[in-house]
Amino acid sequence: MNQVSSSNKAPKTERGRRTRNKILEAAEVEFGEKGFHEAGISGITYRAGVALGTFYTYFESKEEIFRALVRYMSRRVREW
């Protein structure tokens, strides 16, 4: 499996950061409601209101977004 880190796909613009965060927030709800195994990328993109291709602009897989979500949530907790 090709392991491209999410840092290689980090958004370069404010709009990109907002879109990525919107996808992460949608993933938080999707994983929270369905659990990791039942959650799907299509459900995440539907909740975020973005196209499936947009997901792959920022993340390689469901596993990668899950790891990014853990980091994202940890950062939010520390800021709070």
N, C-alpha and C positions, 0 to 999 in steps of 0.2 A: 504494500500500500504506500502510495506517495505521501509523505508526511510534510506538507507545506504548513509552516506555522502561521497562525493568524496574524502575527506581526508583519508578515510579508503582504498581507491583504489589508493592512490597517488603512482606514480612510484618510485621504489627504485633504479633504475639505470639511467644512462645518456641516454641510448638507449630508455628506457621507457619514460623518459621526452620528448625526441625528438618525439617519436611516439604520445604521448598524445598531444603535441603542434601541430603536423601535423593534427591530428583529429580536434583540436580546430580551426585551420586556415581553414580547409575545411568546418567546420560548419559555420564559418563567411561568406564564399562565398555562401554556400547553403541557409542560412537564409537571407542573403542580396539579393539574386536573387529571392527567392521564397516566402519569408516571413515565419513566424513561422509555420502556419497551413499547408502550402503546402510542406514545407521542410520535408525530411525523413531521417531516419538513414541510409537507403541503399544509398541515394544520398551522404550523408556525407562520408560514408566509401568508396564509389566509387571515390569521389574527392580526398580523402586522400591516396588512393591506399592501403587500408588495408582490411582485412577480417572482416565480420560482427561481429564475435566473439571477435575480437580485440577491437571493440567499447565497448563491454560489460565488457572488462577487466578494463576499466577506468570509464565508465559511466553506470548508471542504466537505463536511459531513455532520450528521447528528451528534456524533461523539465530540467533534471539535466545538460545536456550539455549546454543548453541555459543559465542557471544560471552561470555555470562555464565560459562560453564564455564572459558574461558580466564582471565577475571578471578579466579574462585574458585581455580583451581589456582595462579595467580601469587601470590595472597595466602597460600595454604598454604605455598608454597615459601619466601616471605619470612619467614613465622613460624617455619618449621623452621630 
